[in-house]
Amino acid sequence: MAITWKGASTVDKINFTAARVANFTCPPGKAQAFLWDADAPGLGLRVTSNGAASYIFQARANGAPLRVTIGSPSTWPLPQARAKARELRQQIDQGHDPREVKRERVQQAAAARALQQAAQVRALDVWAAYCEERKAAWGERHHHDHLVMVAPGGEPKKRGKGTTAPGPLRELLEKPLSTLTAAAVEGWAKRHAPERPTVARLGLRLLRAFINWCAAHPDYGHAIKDAGAAKSRKAREQLGTPKAKGDALQREQLPAWFAAVRQQEPAIAAYLQALLLTGARPGELRDLRWEDLDFTWKSMRIRDKVEGERTIPLTPYVSTLLQALPRRGAWVFMTARTDGPITSPNHQLTRTCATAGVPHVTLHGLRRSFGTLAEWVEAPTGVVAQIMGHKPSAIAEKHYRARPLDLLRMWHTKIEGAILEAAGIAQPQEDAQRLRVV
């Protein structure tokens, strides 16, 4: 029996042997010649005029001719070539096109390799991609926290001797993404709990959001073996529960604190006093620019991290403090050693508290002090919250209070006056000749 194929010679089937396969050649004057195996249906040997030989499989699939190249006899022993031909025959009998089956297998293999490679990618590299994608949705400080958490360290310290330590998450993220398991996170938490639990708790929160992002990402989701790795109860217990902070200046401590803070260099002294007298967030006030101040209408525009922007009164004493500062650049609080806003003066505040002999107060503690001291003049809670930039806490506040700046100024000036009176400082009088609309 002979098999006819377009472009091929018609030959009888014979039982393939290694010798017959090796000795088969293409006749002179022909581009190619075929030899067909009688043992495995559809198995053939094709030899071209230049001597290249290959096993092929030939049949009809769904009524159409089909030819598949199996491979060279030098790499495919005859038994394996026959087994492959029978496998292809079975695929056709089952209604599958061997070419499609092969294509799917190639795609699956490529996908498996890609998944394996992605699983081995450093978590640190994925963290960089995560930060870049989410940067537009984050505030500047939140993005900065992510960078600090994975900082390599080894940089000279800005204050003191020695070099900086690596970020808390650096050691955890230098490994493949697939290693982010609950056990790994718990081990990390155990190591960091004794030395810096507060920073580690922040790192754990950032890590939890990062793993959630990876789990939902099409390129990295498969590498996350434990989507709840950063939600481990054991890790949280090891880092402890953060205690509510209550540091604030008391009324009787104000004379000593003001006396000590006014010994600092002008920009630092003005910043710390303004922080206490406005109740602003440390970062909001540090980024204050001269263009945000209106000394004529006594207002101050704050870049609010919650609402985007808010305007508060520029009270008499704060106005005097700021007008006395030299204008070295765009920012209000600048020193001769910087070309941008001052860095957080935590150390200067610590020295101030030590000099004054009062318990240590943080920069945020000064904001807390404003809210506490405001109660001495019985200022409405909503007024204080609006000045400080807190979100409205009730329906009435949110929808039925539209306080003008003059109303805020009245209460804010009273609060400042009460703080200065307790500190033994005279409050400047507001300009008698203020512009008025006629």
C-alpha positions as CSV (number, residue, x, y, z in Angstrom):
1,M,0.0,0.0,0.0
2,A,1.3,3.4,-0.8
3,I,0.7,6.9,0.8
4,T,0.5,9.8,-1.5
5,W,1.5,13.3,-0.3
6,K,1.7,16.4,-2.5
7,G,5.3,17.0,-3.4
8,A,6.4,13.6,-2.2
9,S,7.2,10.4,-4.0
10,T,4.9,7.3,-3.7
11,V,6.7,4.5,-2.0
12,D,5.7,1.3,-0.2
13,K,5.9,1.0,3.5
14,I,8.8,-1.0,5.0
15,N,9.8,-1.9,8.5
16,F,12.2,0.7,9.7
17,T,15.6,-0.4,11.0
18,A,18.5,1.6,12.2
19,A,20.5,0.6,9.1
20,R,17.7,1.4,6.7
21,V,17.2,4.8,8.3
22,A,20.9,5.6,8.2
23,N,21.3,4.4,4.5
24,F,18.3,6.2,3.1
25,T,19.3,9.0,0.7
26,C,17.5,11.4,-1.6
27,P,17.8,10.4,-5.3
28,P,19.6,12.7,-7.6
29,G,17.5,15.4,-9.1
30,K,14.9,15.4,-6.3
31,A,14.5,18.0,-3.6
32,Q,13.5,15.5,-1.0
33,A,12.5,11.8,-0.6
34,F,10.3,10.0,1.9
35,L,10.4,6.5,3.5
36,W,7.4,5.2,5.4
37,D,7.3,2.9,8.4
38,A,5.1,-0.2,8.3
39,D,5.1,-0.6,12.1
40,A,4.0,2.8,13.3
41,P,1.2,4.3,11.1
42,G,2.0,7.8,9.8
43,L,5.7,7.6,10.8
44,G,8.0,8.7,7.9
45,L,11.6,9.6,7.2
46,R,12.3,12.6,5.1
47,V,15.7,13.2,3.5
48,T,16.5,16.4,1.5
49,S,19.0,16.8,-1.3
50,N,21.6,18.2,1.0
51,G,21.4,15.1,3.2
52,A,19.4,16.5,6.1
53,A,17.1,13.7,7.6
54,S,14.2,14.0,10.0
55,Y,11.4,11.8,11.3
56,I,8.0,13.1,10.4
57,F,4.4,12.2,11.2
58,Q,1.8,12.4,8.5
59,A,-2.0,11.9,8.7
60,R,-5.3,13.6,8.2
61,A,-6.9,15.6,11.0
62,N,-10.5,16.7,10.8
63,G,-10.4,15.9,7.1
64,A,-7.3,18.1,6.3
65,P,-3.8,16.8,5.7
66,L,-1.4,17.3,8.5
67,R,2.4,16.8,8.8
68,V,4.4,17.2,12.0
69,T,8.2,17.1,12.2
70,I,9.3,14.8,15.1
71,G,13.1,15.3,14.9
72,S,16.4,14.1,13.5
73,P,17.3,10.4,13.7
74,S,20.5,11.4,15.4
75,T,18.6,12.6,18.4
76,W,15.5,10.4,18.2
77,P,16.2,6.7,18.4
78,L,13.8,4.6,16.3
79,P,11.7,3.2,19.3
80,Q,11.2,6.8,20.6
81,A,10.2,8.0,17.1
82,R,7.6,5.2,16.8
83,A,6.3,6.0,20.3
84,K,5.9,9.6,19.4
85,A,4.1,8.8,16.1
86,R,1.6,6.6,18.1
87,E,1.1,9.4,20.6
88,L,0.3,11.8,17.7
89,R,-2.1,9.2,16.2
90,Q,-3.9,9.0,19.6
91,Q,-4.3,12.8,19.7
92,I,-5.9,12.8,16.3
93,D,-8.2,9.9,17.2
94,Q,-9.3,11.9,20.3
95,G,-10.1,14.9,18.1
96,H,-7.1,17.0,18.9
97,D,-4.8,18.7,16.4
98,P,-1.2,17.7,17.4
99,R,0.1,21.1,16.3
100,E,-2.3,22.8,18.7
101,V,-1.4,20.4,21.5
102,K,2.3,21.2,20.9
103,R,1.6,24.9,20.9
104,E,-0.3,24.7,24.2
105,R,2.5,22.7,25.8
106,V,5.1,25.2,24.6
107,Q,3.0,28.1,26.0
108,Q,2.5,26.2,29.3
109,A,6.2,25.5,29.6
110,A,7.0,29.1,28.9
111,A,4.5,30.3,31.4
112,A,5.9,27.8,34.0
113,R,9.4,29.2,33.4
114,A,8.1,32.7,33.7
115,L,6.3,31.9,37.0
116,Q,9.4,30.2,38.3
117,Q,11.6,33.2,37.4
118,A,9.1,35.6,38.9
119,A,9.0,33.6,42.1
120,Q,12.7,33.9,42.4
121,V,12.8,37.7,41.9
122,R,14.0,39.7,44.9
123,A,11.2,41.0,47.0
124,L,13.2,44.2,47.2
125,D,12.9,44.7,43.4
126,V,9.2,44.2,43.6
127,W,9.0,46.6,46.5
128,A,10.6,49.3,44.2
129,A,8.0,48.6,41.5
130,Y,5.3,48.8,44.1
131,C,6.4,52.1,45.5
132,E,6.7,53.5,42.0
133,E,3.2,52.4,41.0
134,R,1.6,53.7,44.3
135,K,3.6,56.9,44.6
136,A,0.9,59.1,43.0
137,A,-1.7,57.8,45.5
138,W,0.5,58.4,48.6
139,G,1.6,61.4,50.5
140,E,5.2,62.5,50.5
141,R,5.8,61.3,54.0
142,H,4.2,57.9,53.4
143,H,6.3,57.4,50.3
144,H,9.4,58.4,52.3
145,D,8.6,55.9,55.0
146,H,8.6,53.1,52.4
147,L,12.0,54.2,51.2
148,V,13.4,54.4,54.7
149,M,12.2,50.9,55.5
150,V,14.4,49.4,52.9
151,A,17.4,51.8,53.0
152,P,20.7,49.9,52.6
153,G,22.3,51.8,55.4
154,G,26.0,52.5,55.7
155,E,25.7,56.2,55.1
156,P,27.4,58.7,57.4
157,K,25.1,59.9,60.1
158,K,23.9,63.5,59.8
159,R,24.2,63.8,63.5
160,G,26.9,62.1,65.6
161,K,29.5,59.6,64.5
162,G,29.2,56.3,62.7
163,T,27.0,55.1,59.8
164,T,23.3,54.6,59.5
165,A,21.7,51.1,60.0
166,P,19.8,49.3,57.2
167,G,16.0,49.8,57.1
168,P,14.1,47.3,59.2
169,L,12.6,45.5,56.2
170,R,15.8,45.4,54.2
171,E,16.9,41.9,55.4
172,L,13.4,40.5,54.8
173,L,13.1,41.8,51.3
174,E,16.5,41.0,50.0
175,K,15.3,37.4,49.6
176,P,13.1,36.0,46.9
177,L,9.5,37.0,46.9
178,S,8.3,33.4,47.5
179,T,10.1,33.4,50.9
180,L,7.7,35.9,52.4
181,T,5.9,33.4,54.7
182,A,4.4,33.8,58.1
183,A,7.4,32.0,59.6
184,A,9.8,34.4,58.0
185,V,7.8,37.4,59.2
186,E,7.6,36.0,62.7
187,G,11.3,35.5,62.8
188,W,11.9,39.0,61.6
189,A,9.5,40.4,64.2
190,K,11.3,38.5,67.0
191,R,14.7,40.0,66.0
192,H,13.4,43.6,65.9
193,A,11.1,43.6,68.9
194,P,13.8,44.3,71.5
195,E,15.6,47.1,69.6
196,R,12.9,49.2,67.8
197,P,9.4,47.9,68.2
198,T,7.7,51.1,67.1
199,V,9.5,51.3,63.8
200,A,9.0,47.5,63.3
201,R,5.2,47.9,63.9
202,L,5.2,50.5,61.1
203,G,7.2,48.1,58.9
204,L,4.7,45.3,59.5
205,R,1.8,47.5,58.5
206,L,3.6,48.6,55.3
207,L,4.6,45.0,54.6
208,R,1.0,43.8,54.9
209,A,-0.2,46.3,52.3
210,F,2.7,45.3,50.0
211,I,1.9,41.6,50.2
212,N,-1.8,42.3,49.5
213,W,-0.7,44.3,46.4
214,C,1.5,41.4,45.3
215,A,-1.2,38.8,45.8
216,A,-3.5,40.8,43.5
217,H,-0.9,41.5,40.9
218,P,-0.9,39.3,37.7
219,D,2.9,39.0,37.6
220,Y,3.5,38.3,41.3
221,G,0.4,36.8,42.7
222,H,1.6,33.2,42.1
223,A,4.8,33.8,44.1
224,I,2.9,34.7,47.3
225,K,2.5,31.4,49.0
226,D,0.9,33.0,52.1
227,A,-1.1,36.1,51.5
228,G,-1.6,36.5,55.3
229,A,2.1,36.3,56.2
230,A,2.1,39.8,57.6
231,K,-1.2,39.3,59.4
232,S,0.4,36.7,61.8
233,R,-0.9,37.1,65.3
234,K,2.4,35.8,66.7
235,A,4.3,38.6,64.8
236,R,2.0,41.3,66.2
237,E,2.3,39.9,69.7
238,Q,6.1,39.9,69.5
239,L,6.1,43.6,68.5
240,G,3.6,44.5,71.2
241,T,0.7,46.9,71.2
242,P,1.5,50.6,70.8
243,K,0.7,52.6,73.8
244,A,-1.3,55.8,73.4
245,K,1.0,58.8,73.7
246,G,0.0,61.5,76.2
247,D,3.1,63.8,76.2
248,A,2.0,67.4,76.4
249,L,3.1,70.6,78.1
250,Q,1.2,71.5,81.2
251,R,0.2,75.0,82.0
252,E,2.6,75.4,84.9
253,Q,5.5,74.2,82.7
254,L,5.1,76.9,80.1
255,P,7.3,79.7,81.7
256,A,10.4,77.4,81.9
257,W,9.7,75.9,78.4
258,F,9.4,79.2,76.6
259,A,12.5,80.6,78.4
260,A,14.5,77.6,77.2
261,V,13.1,77.4,73.7
262,R,13.9,81.1,73.0
263,Q,17.6,80.3,73.5
264,Q,17.6,78.2,70.3
265,E,18.6,79.7,67.0
266,P,15.8,81.9,65.6
267,A,14.4,79.5,63.0
268,I,14.2,76.6,65.4
269,A,12.8,78.7,68.2
270,A,10.1,80.2,66.0
271,Y,9.2,76.8,64.6
272,L,8.8,75.1,68.0
273,Q,6.8,78.0,69.4
274,A,4.6,78.2,66.3
275,L,4.0,74.5,66.6
276,L,2.7,74.9,70.1
277,L,0.6,78.0,69.3
278,T,-1.0,76.7,66.0
279,G,-1.5,73.0,66.8
280,A,-0.3,72.2,63.2
281,R,1.2,68.9,62.4
282,P,5.0,69.1,62.4
283,G,5.4,68.3,58.7
284,E,2.7,70.8,57.7
285,L,4.4,73.7,59.5
286,R,7.9,72.7,58.4
287,D,6.8,73.0,54.8
288,L,5.3,76.5,55.3
289,R,6.3,78.9,52.6
290,W,6.3,82.7,52.6
291,E,3.7,82.7,49.9
292,D,1.4,80.9,52.4
293,L,1.4,83.9,54.8
294,D,-0.8,87.0,54.5
295,F,0.3,89.5,57.0
296,T,-2.3,92.0,55.9
297,W,-5.3,89.9,56.5
298,K,-3.6,87.8,59.2
299,S,-4.1,84.3,57.6
300,M,-1.9,81.3,57.1
301,R,-2.4,78.6,54.5
302,I,-1.5,75.1,55.6
303,R,-0.9,72.2,53.2
304,D,-3.2,69.8,55.0
305,K,-2.4,66.1,54.7
306,V,-6.1,65.2,55.2
307,E,-8.0,67.9,53.4
308,G,-5.3,69.1,51.1
309,E,-5.3,72.6,52.3
310,R,-6.8,74.7,55.1
311,T,-6.5,78.3,56.2
312,I,-6.1,79.3,59.8
313,P,-5.6,82.7,61.6
314,L,-2.2,84.3,61.8
315,T,-2.3,85.2,65.5
316,P,-0.4,88.3,66.8
317,Y,2.5,86.5,68.6
318,V,3.1,84.0,65.8
319,S,2.9,86.8,63.2
320,T,5.6,88.7,65.1
321,L,7.8,85.6,65.3
322,L,7.6,84.9,61.6
323,Q,8.1,88.5,60.5
324,A,11.3,88.6,62.5
325,L,12.8,85.7,60.5
326,P,15.2,86.4,57.6
327,R,13.9,85.5,54.2
328,R,16.6,83.1,53.0
329,G,14.5,81.3,50.5
330,A,11.0,80.1,49.7
331,W,10.5,78.3,53.0
332,V,9.7,80.2,56.2
333,F,11.8,78.0,58.5
334,M,15.3,77.9,57.1
335,T,18.7,78.1,58.7
336,A,21.9,79.4,57.2
337,R,23.1,75.8,56.8
338,T,20.3,74.6,54.7
339,D,18.9,75.4,51.2
340,G,15.5,73.9,52.0
341,P,13.2,73.7,55.0
342,I,14.7,72.7,58.3
343,T,14.8,69.0,59.2
344,S,12.7,67.9,62.1
345,P,14.3,69.5,65.2
346,N,13.8,66.6,67.5
347,H,17.2,66.9,69.2
348,Q,16.7,70.6,69.8
349,L,13.4,70.0,71.4
350,T,14.9,67.3,73.6
351,R,17.6,69.8,74.7
352,T,14.9,72.5,75.3
353,C,12.9,70.2,77.6
354,A,16.1,69.2,79.5
355,T,17.1,72.8,79.9
356,A,13.6,73.7,81.1
357,G,13.5,70.8,83.5
358,V,10.2,69.5,82.1
359,P,9.4,65.9,81.0
360,H,10.3,65.2,77.4
361,V,7.7,66.3,74.8
362,T,7.8,65.2,71.2
363,L,7.0,67.5,68.2
364,H,3.6,65.9,68.0
365,G,3.3,66.4,71.7
366,L,3.4,70.2,71.1
367,R,0.4,69.7,68.8
368,R,-1.3,67.7,71.6
369,S,-0.4,70.5,74.0
370,F,-2.3,73.1,71.9
371,G,-5.5,71.0,72.0
372,T,-5.1,70.5,75.7
373,L,-4.3,74.1,76.6
374,A,-7.2,75.3,74.4
375,E,-9.6,74.0,77.1
376,W,-8.5,76.7,79.5
377,V,-10.4,79.2,77.5
378,E,-13.3,76.8,76.9
379,A,-12.9,77.1,73.2
380,P,-15.5,75.1,71.2
381,T,-14.3,71.7,70.3
382,G,-15.2,72.2,66.7
383,V,-13.2,75.4,66.5
384,V,-10.1,73.7,67.9
385,A,-10.5,70.8,65.6
386,Q,-10.8,73.0,62.5
387,I,-7.7,75.0,63.5
388,M,-5.7,71.8,64.0
389,G,-7.0,70.2,60.8
390,H,-9.0,67.3,62.3
391,K,-11.9,65.9,60.3
392,P,-15.4,66.8,61.6
393,S,-16.5,64.2,64.2
394,A,-20.3,64.8,64.0
395,I,-23.0,65.4,61.4
396,A,-23.6,68.9,62.7
397,E,-19.9,69.8,62.4
398,K,-19.6,68.3,58.9
399,H,-22.8,69.7,57.4
400,Y,-24.0,72.6,59.5
401,R,-21.0,74.6,60.6
402,A,-19.3,77.0,58.1
403,R,-17.1,79.1,60.4
404,P,-15.6,82.3,58.8
405,L,-11.9,83.0,59.5
406,D,-12.7,85.9,61.8
407,L,-14.6,83.6,64.1
408,L,-11.6,81.2,64.2
409,R,-9.3,84.2,64.8
410,M,-11.3,85.3,67.8
411,W,-10.9,82.0,69.5
412,H,-7.4,81.3,68.3
413,T,-6.2,84.7,69.6
414,K,-7.8,83.8,73.0
415,I,-6.0,80.5,73.0
416,E,-2.7,82.1,72.2
417,G,-3.2,84.8,74.8
418,A,-4.0,82.3,77.5
419,I,-0.8,80.3,76.6
420,L,1.4,83.4,76.6
421,E,-0.2,84.7,79.8
422,A,0.6,81.4,81.5
423,A,4.2,81.6,80.2
424,G,4.6,85.2,81.5
425,I,4.8,86.7,78.0
426,A,2.9,89.7,76.8
427,Q,0.8,89.1,73.7
428,P,1.4,91.8,71.0
429,Q,-1.6,93.9,70.2
430,E,-3.1,93.5,66.7
431,D,-2.7,96.4,64.4
432,A,-5.3,99.1,65.2
433,Q,-5.4,100.3,61.6
434,R,-6.6,97.1,59.8
435,L,-8.0,97.4,56.4
436,R,-11.8,97.2,56.3
437,V,-14.2,96.8,53.4
438,V,-16.4,99.9,53.1
